[in-house]
Amino acid sequence: MWWVLGLGMMLAVTMLLAVGLGPVAVPLDTVLRIFSGQVSGESQAATWSTSEESIVMLLRTPRVLLGAAVGAGLALCGVALQALTRNILAEPYLLGVTSGASAVSASVILFGAGAGIGSVSLASGAFLGALGAGIAVFLLARVGSQMTSVRLVLAGVSVGYVLNALTSLLIFASDDPNAGRSVLFWTLGSLTQATGTSALTTWAAVVLALVMLLYRARPLDALASGDATAQTLGISPTKLRAAVMIVTALCVGALVAASGGIGFVGLIVPHIARLCVGATHRTLLPVAALLGAIFLVWADVLARVLVAPQELPLGIVTALLGAPLLFVLVRRLNSNS
């Protein structure tokens, strides 16, 4: 509980600071006055400029809210998938869910597939792509009525490679170089398209996923100890894996639809959370979500200030931050073995 309260306060401070940071910095006291003015209906009264208000309310606040939601969701999915497969390297990328969302979204950007449904075509494509990839992995991993963690990982890797190849083929087949660059930037992750609506929608998906995973916290604890342990406690590993795969696919679809593919968060953050609070999922899930939100908000700050006025793809920043952390974790595991 103390970890959750402490990290919740840290996330609130992080989000306030992040709103003011960027190519055009806005002082923290100005950010607070703008927020206060929005709540109270106070006019700017020359205490802040119109451009500062636009930057804070229209650009930075939706972006920070979306970044926190995406980071929290990726960390949640990483925790669930690592318990599901009993594999410390499991994350949405490993099981092909992110690749499915990216492949369908790339087809929407490059060829206008699904354009008839309007501005929601990209989000719908990513959502359906993630769900379709999750179903494909589930069907490939299931033999008879059984689904083991090894088959789940192998099926996920296979589906992921096929869908990554499909995405590359779509880029190669497109005769529009600008569209190809857009797909490449989008598949590496970005929060530039954040809006208030997308942030709220993504938060709703993440909160729903958290509630559903917390409901299965005890079964996940048992499954992480092995299928035999779960069966001894009356838990069906196959049914649990199917339920968690559906929750994960739906959540990742919402995340990728809003921000593109962002790696390393779902891999690294769950391990950091376990070092803090242990492996009990009732505590691990909310702590990982908060750590993931904090991590991605700061990664996005770096993405927009390191090479300002240009912006780095967010996936590059998370990889640069996550790879050294992974190396430290590997050394720690070796020293404990």
Secondary structure, DSSP 8 states (H G I E B T S, - for coil): -HHHHHHHHHHHHHHHHHHH-SSS---HHHHHHHHHHHHHT---TTSS-HHHHHIIIIIIHHHHHHHHHHHHHHHHHHHHHHHHHT-TT--TTTTTHHHHHHHHHHHHHHH-TTGGGGGGHHHHHHHHHHHHHHHHHHHHHEETTEE-HHHHHHHHHHHHHHHHHHHHHHHHH-S-HHHHHHHHHHHT---TT--HHHHHHHHHHHHHHHHHHHHTHHHHHHHHT-HHHHHHTT--HHHHHHHHHHHHHHHHHHHHHHH----SHHHHHHHHHHHHH-S-HHHHHHHHHHHHHHHHHHHHHHHHHTTTTS---HHHHHHHHHHHHHHHHHHHHHHH-
